[in-house]
Amino acid sequence: MHINPDKRGGTGHLKNSLRYILNPEKTENGYLVGGNAGNDPEEIFRVMMETKKEWGKTDKRQGYHFVISFKPGEVTSDQAFLVLKEFCEEYLGEDYDYVFAIHTDQDHQHGHIIFNSVNRVSGYKYRYEKGDWEKFIQPVTDRICERYGISRLEFDQDRKAGRSYAEHDAEKKGRPTWTKIIQADIDFAVSRSQSWEEFLVQMKQLGYRIREGKHTTFIPPGAKKGRRDITLGEGYRKEDILKKISQETLRAETVKILSSRLEQSYEKGLEKYLTVTLTRYQIQRVKLFYRAGHYLEEKNPYAVSDRDIRKHAIHIQRLYEECRYILEHDIKDLDGLKSRMEGLKEREAGLKKRKGDRKQDPKKEQERKALLREIRKERRMAERMIEEDEKRRMPEKEKTREPKRR
């Protein structure tokens, strides 16, 4: 599970592990590969090492390698791919560089996940301790496997209430999470209901699918993913919801994670750029952001049925930063964005050359590192935007199965 330095204290084990799981002969020529750090072993290794160097943590544990096996004949390769994809998105989020792959060269399909040991946002190292699999990881895999009707391991119910690191970190940083969004919709539906039946009607009007059994599962509109009531926290199990409905004085206040803050802060950050004539490219970016924020109505900021909009709600800060970036730097088209990225690469290379200059005082060296981090962050954002824009521009006939994975 741990990927430690090789005998020389180097990164050979990490590099070899990446090459192994991405072997084209095992992954249908790369079709069954996904992740957020690149497309081939060299690129992914470079991205992971950049993160380590950026935070000055290149030694000791290099990464983590999870192996997930499926029973023979239980899933197709595409289903197995989706299981790993959803696991990585839910458990690791965008905080860790990761890659995953499905291997089909054996009788039973199995998946491999490798992720960086260093959090690319906070710089902290991931720590795996005894019992973490049952407390944090297994609850995530159980929920995903249940959605796909795949066999799963049974553990104590108390442990199943665990949350992913990605969601925990997102909540600490004040970002919206799927749990918070579902909680907000439940609060809204409760405030307009006088019985459990009315509550279910309200949730269905919001686009939810509800599965009732030992536990109640809430599936957001357009999504395969859902949340069991036991994973939503105190006050959101069926018995708790019934108590809320029965309280005559209840005035459920919808949880507004973005609402006025987005309207007051985000829009103010963009309004000065919207007084000039925008190019088609800039308009597309602005529309993408505002569509995601369109749910900001007084009654319920999450009462929308568009799957993409709900997905973007999770990344509203990212969309805002991208939108403001192209307006602030007057990037008029995709070529302009590519040109700026090339300039960032040149600046990054120049700062790297200044590393270790003995004549440079400590204060200036700290300034160099800080500037390098900012440039790397900007360059990665530009690369992500370019990749997304090129996908949107790709003709339908060229949209093979593989681009859907990216």
VEXDREN-2710 file (C-alpha; in Angstrom, 1 decimal):
% VEXDREN-2710
k/r/px/py/pz
1/MET/0.0/0.0/0.0
2/HIS/2.8/2.4/0.8
3/ILE/5.2/3.5/-1.9
4/ASN/8.5/4.2/-0.1
5/PRO/11.8/5.5/-1.5
6/ASP/14.0/2.9/-3.2
7/LYS/17.3/1.6/-1.7
8/ARG/19.1/4.8/-2.8
9/GLY/16.4/7.0/-1.2
10/GLY/15.1/7.9/-4.6
11/THR/11.8/7.9/-6.5
12/GLY/12.3/4.7/-8.5
13/HIS/9.5/2.8/-6.7
14/LEU/7.0/5.5/-7.5
15/LYS/8.0/5.7/-11.1
16/ASN/8.0/1.9/-11.5
17/SER/4.5/1.6/-9.9
18/LEU/3.1/4.2/-12.3
19/ARG/4.5/2.4/-15.3
20/TYR/3.1/-0.9/-14.0
21/ILE/-0.5/0.2/-13.5
22/LEU/-0.6/2.2/-16.7
23/ASN/0.7/-0.7/-18.9
24/PRO/-1.2/-0.5/-22.2
25/GLU/-1.4/-4.3/-22.4
26/LYS/-3.3/-4.4/-19.1
27/THR/-5.6/-1.3/-19.7
28/GLU/-6.9/-1.8/-23.2
29/ASN/-4.2/0.6/-24.6
30/GLY/-4.9/3.2/-22.0
31/TYR/-8.7/3.3/-22.4
32/LEU/-9.2/2.2/-18.8
33/VAL/-7.1/4.9/-17.3
34/GLY/-8.3/8.0/-15.5
35/GLY/-7.2/10.6/-13.0
36/ASN/-6.3/14.3/-12.5
37/ALA/-2.5/14.3/-12.9
38/GLY/-2.0/13.4/-16.6
39/ASN/-2.2/10.8/-19.2
40/ASP/1.1/8.8/-19.1
41/PRO/3.6/7.7/-16.5
42/GLU/6.2/10.3/-17.2
43/GLU/3.7/13.2/-17.1
44/ILE/2.0/11.9/-13.9
45/PHE/5.4/11.4/-12.2
46/ARG/6.5/14.9/-13.1
47/VAL/3.2/16.4/-11.7
48/MET/3.6/14.5/-8.5
49/MET/7.2/15.5/-8.1
50/GLU/6.3/19.2/-8.8
51/THR/3.9/19.0/-5.9
52/LYS/6.5/17.5/-3.6
53/LYS/9.2/20.1/-4.6
54/GLU/6.7/22.9/-4.3
55/TRP/6.2/22.0/-0.6
56/GLY/9.7/20.8/0.1
57/LYS/8.7/17.3/0.8
58/THR/10.5/15.0/-1.6
59/ASP/11.8/12.5/0.9
60/LYS/10.3/9.5/2.8
61/ARG/7.0/8.1/1.7
62/GLN/6.4/8.9/-2.0
63/GLY/2.8/7.8/-2.5
64/TYR/0.1/5.2/-1.8
65/HIS/-1.1/2.3/-4.0
66/PHE/-4.6/0.8/-3.5
67/VAL/-5.7/-2.3/-5.2
68/ILE/-9.5/-3.0/-5.5
69/SER/-10.6/-6.4/-6.8
70/PHE/-14.0/-7.5/-8.2
71/LYS/-15.5/-10.9/-8.2
72/PRO/-15.2/-12.7/-11.6
73/GLY/-18.1/-11.8/-13.9
74/GLU/-19.6/-9.3/-11.5
75/VAL/-18.8/-6.1/-13.4
76/THR/-17.8/-5.0/-16.9
77/SER/-14.6/-3.1/-17.4
78/ASP/-16.6/0.1/-17.9
79/GLN/-18.5/-0.4/-14.6
80/ALA/-15.2/-1.1/-12.8
81/PHE/-13.8/2.1/-14.2
82/LEU/-16.7/4.1/-13.0
83/VAL/-16.4/2.6/-9.5
84/LEU/-12.8/3.7/-9.2
85/LYS/-13.5/7.1/-10.8
86/GLU/-16.2/7.8/-8.2
87/PHE/-14.1/6.6/-5.4
88/CYS/-11.2/8.9/-6.3
89/GLU/-13.5/11.9/-6.8
90/GLU/-15.2/11.3/-3.5
91/TYR/-12.3/10.2/-1.3
92/LEU/-9.3/12.2/-2.7
93/GLY/-11.1/15.0/-4.5
94/GLU/-8.8/17.6/-6.1
95/ASP/-6.5/17.7/-3.1
96/TYR/-4.2/14.9/-4.2
97/ASP/-2.6/14.1/-7.6
98/TYR/-3.9/10.6/-8.5
99/VAL/-4.3/8.1/-11.3
100/PHE/-6.3/4.9/-11.5
101/ALA/-6.5/2.1/-14.0
102/ILE/-8.5/-1.1/-14.5
103/HIS/-6.5/-4.2/-15.4
104/THR/-8.3/-6.8/-17.6
105/ASP/-5.4/-9.2/-18.2
106/GLN/-6.5/-11.7/-15.6
107/ASP/-9.5/-13.8/-14.9
108/HIS/-10.9/-11.3/-12.4
109/GLN/-10.9/-7.6/-13.1
110/HIS/-9.1/-5.4/-10.6
111/GLY/-8.3/-1.7/-10.3
112/HIS/-5.2/0.1/-9.1
113/ILE/-5.1/3.6/-7.6
114/ILE/-1.9/5.6/-7.0
115/PHE/-1.9/9.0/-5.3
116/ASN/0.7/11.4/-4.2
117/SER/1.7/11.4/-0.5
118/VAL/1.6/15.3/-0.4
119/ASN/-1.6/17.3/-0.5
120/ARG/-1.2/19.7/-3.4
121/VAL/-3.4/22.3/-1.7
122/SER/-2.2/22.3/1.9
123/GLY/1.2/20.7/1.6
124/TYR/0.4/18.2/4.4
125/LYS/1.4/14.6/4.0
126/TYR/-1.3/11.9/3.8
127/ARG/-1.2/9.7/6.8
128/TYR/-2.6/6.2/6.7
129/GLU/-3.0/4.6/10.2
130/LYS/-4.4/1.3/11.4
131/GLY/-8.1/1.2/11.1
132/ASP/-8.4/4.0/8.5
133/TRP/-9.6/1.6/5.9
134/GLU/-12.6/0.6/7.9
135/LYS/-13.3/4.1/9.2
136/PHE/-12.8/6.2/6.2
137/ILE/-12.2/4.2/3.0
138/GLN/-14.6/1.3/3.3
139/PRO/-17.7/3.5/3.9
140/VAL/-17.0/5.2/0.6
141/THR/-16.4/2.0/-1.4
142/ASP/-19.5/0.4/0.3
143/ARG/-21.7/3.3/-0.8
144/ILE/-20.4/3.2/-4.4
145/CYS/-20.7/-0.6/-4.7
146/GLU/-24.2/-0.5/-3.4
147/ARG/-25.1/2.0/-6.1
148/TYR/-23.8/-0.4/-8.7
149/GLY/-25.2/-3.5/-7.1
150/ILE/-21.7/-4.9/-6.5
151/SER/-20.8/-7.1/-3.5
152/ARG/-19.4/-5.2/-0.6
153/LEU/-17.9/-5.9/2.8
154/GLU/-20.0/-5.4/5.9
155/PHE/-18.7/-3.4/8.8
156/ASP/-20.1/-2.0/12.0
157/GLN/-22.8/0.6/11.2
158/ASP/-21.1/3.2/13.4
159/ARG/-18.0/3.1/11.2
160/LYS/-20.1/3.5/8.1
161/ALA/-20.9/7.1/9.0
162/GLY/-17.4/8.1/8.1
163/ARG/-16.7/10.8/5.6
164/SER/-14.1/11.2/2.9
165/TYR/-11.0/13.3/3.4
166/ALA/-12.0/15.4/0.5
167/GLU/-15.4/16.3/2.0
168/HIS/-13.9/16.9/5.4
169/ASP/-11.3/19.3/4.0
170/ALA/-13.8/21.0/1.8
171/GLU/-16.1/21.7/4.8
172/LYS/-13.2/23.0/6.9
173/LYS/-12.4/25.5/4.1
174/GLY/-16.0/26.7/3.8
175/ARG/-16.6/25.1/0.4
176/PRO/-19.9/23.4/-0.4
177/THR/-20.1/19.6/-0.4
178/TRP/-22.7/17.2/-1.7
179/THR/-23.7/16.5/1.9
180/LYS/-24.3/20.1/2.6
181/ILE/-26.3/20.5/-0.6
182/ILE/-28.5/17.5/0.2
183/GLN/-29.0/18.8/3.8
184/ALA/-30.1/22.2/2.4
185/ASP/-32.7/20.5/0.1
186/ILE/-33.9/18.4/3.0
187/ASP/-34.3/21.5/5.2
188/PHE/-36.2/23.3/2.5
189/ALA/-38.5/20.3/1.9
190/VAL/-39.1/19.9/5.6
191/SER/-40.1/23.6/6.0
192/ARG/-42.9/23.0/3.4
193/SER/-44.2/19.7/4.7
194/GLN/-46.6/18.5/7.4
195/SER/-46.0/14.8/7.0
196/TRP/-43.5/12.3/5.7
197/GLU/-45.5/11.8/2.5
198/GLU/-45.5/15.5/1.8
199/PHE/-41.8/15.7/2.5
200/LEU/-41.2/12.9/-0.1
201/VAL/-43.3/14.8/-2.6
202/GLN/-41.3/18.0/-2.0
203/MET/-38.0/16.2/-2.5
204/LYS/-39.2/14.6/-5.7
205/GLN/-40.3/18.0/-7.0
206/LEU/-36.7/19.1/-6.4
207/GLY/-35.7/16.2/-8.7
208/TYR/-34.6/13.7/-6.1
209/ARG/-35.1/10.0/-6.2
210/ILE/-35.7/8.4/-2.9
211/ARG/-35.0/4.8/-1.9
212/GLU/-36.6/3.6/1.3
213/GLY/-35.6/0.6/3.3
214/LYS/-33.7/0.1/6.5
215/HIS/-32.2/3.5/5.7
216/THR/-33.4/6.3/3.4
217/THR/-31.2/7.1/0.4
218/PHE/-31.4/10.6/-1.2
219/ILE/-30.2/10.6/-4.9
220/PRO/-29.8/14.1/-6.3
221/PRO/-31.3/15.0/-9.7
222/GLY/-29.6/13.5/-12.7
223/ALA/-27.0/11.6/-10.5
224/LYS/-26.3/8.0/-9.9
225/LYS/-24.7/8.9/-6.6
226/GLY/-26.8/9.2/-3.4
227/ARG/-26.4/9.7/0.3
228/ARG/-27.8/7.4/3.0
229/ASP/-29.5/9.3/5.8
230/ILE/-27.0/7.8/8.3
231/THR/-24.1/9.6/6.4
232/LEU/-25.7/13.0/6.4
233/GLY/-25.0/13.8/10.0
234/GLU/-27.1/14.5/13.1
235/GLY/-30.6/15.6/12.4
236/TYR/-31.0/14.0/8.9
237/ARG/-32.0/10.4/9.6
238/LYS/-35.7/9.6/9.0
239/GLU/-36.7/9.7/12.6
240/ASP/-35.0/13.1/13.0
241/ILE/-36.8/14.5/9.9
242/LEU/-40.1/13.3/11.2
243/LYS/-39.4/15.1/14.5
244/LYS/-38.6/18.3/12.6
245/ILE/-41.8/18.0/10.6
246/SER/-43.9/17.5/13.8
247/GLN/-42.6/20.7/15.4
248/GLU/-45.2/23.3/14.9
249/THR/-42.8/26.2/15.5
250/LEU/-40.2/24.8/13.0
251/ARG/-38.9/27.5/10.7
252/ALA/-36.3/25.5/8.8
253/GLU/-33.6/27.9/7.7
254/THR/-32.1/26.7/4.5
255/VAL/-28.3/26.3/4.6
256/LYS/-27.0/28.8/2.2
257/ILE/-23.4/28.0/1.6
258/LEU/-22.9/30.4/-1.2
259/SER/-26.1/32.6/-1.5
260/SER/-25.4/36.2/-0.5
261/ARG/-21.6/35.7/-0.3
262/LEU/-21.5/34.7/-3.9
263/GLU/-23.8/37.5/-5.0
264/GLN/-22.0/40.1/-3.0
265/SER/-18.4/39.0/-3.2
266/TYR/-18.2/37.0/-6.5
267/GLU/-20.3/39.3/-8.6
268/LYS/-18.5/42.4/-7.3
269/GLY/-15.3/40.8/-8.3
270/LEU/-16.5/40.5/-11.9
271/GLU/-18.8/43.5/-12.5
272/LYS/-16.0/45.9/-13.4
273/TYR/-15.0/43.6/-16.3
274/LEU/-18.6/43.3/-17.6
275/THR/-18.9/46.9/-18.6
276/VAL/-16.8/46.4/-21.7
277/THR/-17.6/44.4/-24.9
278/LEU/-16.7/40.7/-24.4
279/THR/-15.5/38.2/-27.0
280/ARG/-17.5/35.0/-27.6
281/TYR/-14.8/33.1/-25.7
282/GLN/-15.1/35.3/-22.7
283/ILE/-18.9/35.2/-22.8
284/GLN/-18.8/31.4/-22.7
285/ARG/-16.7/31.5/-19.6
286/VAL/-19.0/34.0/-17.9
287/LYS/-22.1/32.1/-18.8
288/LEU/-20.6/28.9/-17.3
289/PHE/-20.0/30.6/-14.0
290/TYR/-23.4/32.3/-13.8
291/ARG/-25.3/29.1/-14.8
292/ALA/-23.6/27.4/-11.8
293/GLY/-24.7/30.3/-9.6
294/HIS/-28.2/30.5/-10.9
295/TYR/-29.6/28.5/-8.1
296/LEU/-29.1/31.5/-5.7
297/GLU/-32.8/32.1/-5.1
298/GLU/-34.1/33.1/-1.7
299/LYS/-36.3/30.0/-1.2
300/ASN/-33.7/27.4/-1.9
301/PRO/-30.3/27.9/-3.5
302/TYR/-30.0/24.3/-4.5
303/ALA/-33.4/23.7/-6.0
304/VAL/-32.2/23.0/-9.5
305/SER/-32.5/19.9/-11.7
306/ASP/-29.6/20.3/-14.0
307/ARG/-26.9/17.8/-13.2
308/ASP/-24.1/19.8/-14.6
309/ILE/-25.1/22.9/-12.6
310/ARG/-25.1/20.9/-9.4
311/LYS/-21.7/19.5/-10.2
312/HIS/-20.4/23.0/-10.9
313/ALA/-21.9/24.2/-7.6
314/ILE/-19.2/22.1/-5.9
315/HIS/-16.5/23.9/-7.9
316/ILE/-18.0/27.4/-7.8
317/GLN/-14.8/28.9/-6.5
318/ARG/-12.8/27.3/-9.3
319/LEU/-15.2/28.6/-11.9
320/TYR/-15.1/32.1/-10.4
321/GLU/-11.3/32.1/-10.4
322/GLU/-11.2/30.9/-14.0
323/CYS/-13.8/33.5/-15.1
324/ARG/-12.1/36.4/-13.4
325/TYR/-8.7/35.2/-14.7
326/ILE/-9.6/35.5/-18.4
327/LEU/-11.3/38.8/-17.8
328/GLU/-8.5/40.3/-15.7
329/HIS/-5.8/39.3/-18.2
330/ASP/-8.0/40.2/-21.2
331/ILE/-7.7/36.7/-22.6
332/LYS/-9.9/36.9/-25.7
333/ASP/-9.6/33.4/-27.1
334/LEU/-8.0/29.9/-26.6
335/ASP/-4.9/31.0/-28.5
336/GLY/-4.5/33.9/-26.1
337/LEU/-4.7/31.5/-23.1
338/LYS/-2.1/29.2/-24.7
339/SER/0.2/32.1/-25.3
340/ARG/-0.1/33.2/-21.6
341/MET/0.6/29.7/-20.5
342/GLU/3.9/29.6/-22.5
343/GLY/4.9/32.8/-20.8
344/LEU/4.2/31.3/-17.4
345/LYS/6.4/28.3/-18.3
346/GLU/9.3/30.6/-19.2
347/ARG/8.9/32.6/-15.9
348/GLU/8.8/29.3/-14.0
349/ALA/11.9/28.1/-15.7
350/GLY/13.7/31.3/-14.9
351/LEU/12.8/31.1/-11.2
352/LYS/14.0/27.5/-11.0
353/LYS/17.4/28.5/-12.3
354/ARG/17.7/31.0/-9.5
355/LYS/17.3/28.2/-6.9
356/GLY/20.3/27.7/-4.6
357/ASP/21.9/31.0/-5.4
358/ARG/24.3/31.5/-2.5
359/LYS/24.4/35.2/-2.9
360/GLN/20.7/35.5/-2.5
361/ASP/19.6/36.4/1.0
362/PRO/17.0/34.2/2.8
363/LYS/14.2/36.8/2.5
364/LYS/14.6/36.9/-1.3
365/GLU/14.7/33.1/-1.5
366/GLN/11.4/32.9/0.4
367/GLU/10.0/35.5/-2.0
368/ARG/11.2/33.4/-5.0
369/LYS/9.5/30.2/-3.6
370/ALA/6.3/32.1/-3.0
371/LEU/6.3/33.5/-6.5
372/LEU/7.1/30.1/-8.0
373/ARG/4.1/28.6/-6.1
374/GLU/1.8/31.2/-7.5
375/ILE/3.1/30.8/-11.1
376/ARG/2.7/27.0/-10.9
377/LYS/-0.8/27.4/-9.6
378/GLU/-1.6/29.8/-12.4
379/ARG/0.0/27.6/-15.0
380/ARG/-1.9/24.5/-13.8
381/MET/-5.2/26.4/-14.0
382/ALA/-4.4/27.5/-17.5
383/GLU/-3.5/23.9/-18.5
384/ARG/-6.8/22.7/-17.1
385/MET/-8.8/25.4/-18.9
386/ILE/-7.1/24.7/-22.2
387/GLU/-7.8/20.9/-21.8
388/GLU/-11.5/21.6/-21.1
389/ASP/-11.8/24.1/-23.9
390/GLU/-10.3/21.8/-26.4
391/LYS/-12.7/19.0/-25.4
392/ARG/-15.6/21.3/-26.0
393/ARG/-14.3/22.3/-29.4
394/MET/-13.7/18.6/-30.4
395/PRO/-16.0/17.5/-33.3
396/GLU/-18.5/14.9/-32.3
397/LYS/-17.0/12.2/-34.6
398/GLU/-13.7/12.6/-32.8
399/LYS/-15.2/12.2/-29.3
400/THR/-14.2/8.6/-28.8
401/ARG/-14.7/6.7/-25.6
402/GLU/-11.3/7.9/-24.2
403/PRO/-12.0/11.7/-24.0
404/LYS/-15.0/10.9/-21.8
405/ARG/-12.6/9.6/-19.2
406/ARG/-10.6/12.8/-18.8
END
